[in-house]
Amino acid sequence: MQLRHDDLDRMVQRALKEADLQPGRLEFEITEGVLIETLGAGGGRCLYDLAGRGVALAIDDFGVGYSSLAYLKQLPVGKVKIDRSFVRGLGIAPEDDALVRAIVALGHSLGKRIVAEGVETERQLSLCRQFGCDEVQGFLLAQPQRPEQLEAILAHTCRQTS
């Protein structure tokens, strides 16, 4: 719904200013279905405006919706997130291995970063690395956290890297 609002760009600008956040530190994840609906309703201009300001855009749940390859080519999207339904079958279903490999290769050839969603096992992580995924997300790495737990984890991580 927000992508259809004419003032989304101004709202994002205001929020970035209030949070003193650089545009490149903000990433909008848009599912394929919402992306298709938005473009069909004339909301595509907003995506170009956001990207032009430096806001990162990602296609979420890639592969389970409409998967139009034309959108990968045409839209200012820098990241493609492979749906967990494909990741779940890695190392089990050869078709899932083939699809993940193909999405990674296609995405990389178009200059996109590739994220595998739903990584829950060491085997899945190993195959994602082998296939060239740039990032992974999933319960293997971290369970959902309460805000206060996340603050403690981030504080600990920041102390280790400084």
C-alpha positions in Angstrom: 0.0 0.0 0.0 2.8 2.5 0.9 4.4 2.1 -2.5 1.2 3.5 -4.1 1.3 6.7 -2.0 2.6 9.8 -3.9 4.3 11.1 -0.8 6.3 8.0 0.1 9.5 9.5 -1.1 9.0 12.6 1.1 8.1 10.4 4.1 11.3 8.4 3.6 13.4 11.5 3.3 11.9 12.9 6.5 12.4 9.6 8.4 16.0 9.4 7.2 16.7 13.0 8.3 15.0 12.5 11.7 17.0 9.3 12.3 20.2 10.8 11.0 20.5 7.8 8.7 22.3 7.6 5.4 20.0 6.4 2.6 22.3 3.5 1.8 21.7 2.1 5.3 18.0 1.6 4.6 16.7 -1.3 2.6 13.2 -1.9 1.4 12.3 -5.6 0.9 9.4 -6.0 -1.5 7.8 -9.4 -2.2 7.4 -10.4 -5.9 3.6 -10.3 -5.6 3.5 -6.7 -4.1 6.1 -5.6 -6.7 3.9 -6.8 -9.6 0.8 -5.2 -8.1 2.6 -2.0 -7.5 4.0 -1.8 -11.0 0.6 -2.6 -12.5 -1.0 0.2 -10.4 1.6 2.7 -11.6 3.7 2.7 -8.4 7.0 1.9 -10.1 8.1 5.5 -10.2 8.4 5.5 -6.4 10.9 2.6 -6.6 13.1 4.6 -9.0 12.9 7.7 -6.8 13.9 5.7 -3.7 16.8 4.0 -5.5 17.9 7.4 -7.0 18.2 8.7 -3.4 20.4 5.7 -2.5 17.9 3.6 -0.7 18.6 -0.1 -1.3 15.8 -2.3 -2.8 15.5 -6.1 -2.5 13.1 -8.5 -4.1 11.9 -10.8 -1.3 10.6 -14.4 -1.7 12.0 -14.7 -5.2 10.9 -17.7 -7.1 7.5 -18.4 -5.6 5.5 -15.6 -7.1 5.5 -14.3 -10.7 9.3 -14.4 -11.1 9.3 -12.2 -14.2 12.9 -12.0 -15.3 12.1 -8.7 -17.0 11.7 -7.1 -13.6 15.2 -8.2 -12.6 16.5 -6.4 -15.6 14.3 -3.3 -15.5 14.0 -2.4 -11.8 16.6 -0.7 -9.6 16.9 -3.7 -7.3 20.3 -4.6 -5.9 19.4 -7.7 -4.0 17.4 -10.9 -4.7 16.3 -13.1 -1.8 15.7 -16.7 -2.7 12.6 -18.0 -1.0 13.0 -20.5 1.8 11.0 -23.1 0.0 13.9 -23.7 -2.3 16.5 -23.5 0.4 14.7 -26.1 2.5 15.3 -28.7 -0.2 19.0 -28.1 -0.7 20.9 -31.3 -0.6 17.7 -33.3 -0.7 15.9 -32.4 -3.9 18.2 -32.0 -6.9 15.7 -29.6 -8.5 16.1 -27.2 -5.6 19.9 -27.4 -5.9 19.5 -26.6 -9.6 17.1 -23.7 -9.0 19.3 -22.1 -6.4 22.4 -22.4 -8.5 20.5 -20.9 -11.5 19.1 -18.0 -9.4 22.5 -17.2 -8.0 24.2 -17.3 -11.5 21.4 -15.2 -13.1 21.4 -12.7 -10.2 25.2 -12.3 -10.3 25.3 -11.9 -14.0 22.9 -9.0 -13.6 25.0 -7.5 -10.8 22.6 -8.4 -8.0 23.5 -9.7 -4.5 21.9 -13.0 -3.6 20.5 -13.9 -0.2 19.3 -17.4 0.7 16.4 -17.2 3.2 15.5 -19.9 5.7 18.9 -21.5 6.3 18.4 -24.0 9.1 21.1 -26.7 8.7 24.8 -26.8 8.3 24.2 -28.6 5.0 22.1 -25.8 3.6 24.7 -23.3 4.7 27.5 -25.3 3.0 25.5 -25.5 -0.2 24.6 -21.8 -0.2 28.3 -21.0 0.1 29.2 -23.5 -2.6 26.6 -22.1 -4.9 27.9 -18.5 -4.3 25.1 -16.9 -2.2 26.3 -13.5 -0.9 24.3 -13.7 2.3 22.2 -16.1 4.2 19.4 -15.7 6.7 17.8 -18.3 9.0 17.5 -20.0 12.3 20.9 -21.6 12.0 22.5 -18.2 12.4 20.0 -16.7 14.9 16.6 -17.2 16.3 14.2 -14.2 16.4 15.3 -11.9 19.2 13.5 -9.6 21.6 14.7 -6.0 21.2 16.6 -6.0 24.5 18.4 -9.2 23.5 19.3 -7.8 20.1 20.7 -4.7 21.7 23.0 -6.8 23.9 24.1 -8.9 20.9 24.9 -5.8 18.9 26.7 -4.2 21.8 28.8 -7.3 22.2 29.5 -7.5 18.5 30.5 -3.8 18.3 32.9 -4.3 21.2 34.6 -7.3 19.5 35.1 -5.4 16.2 36.5 -2.2 17.7 
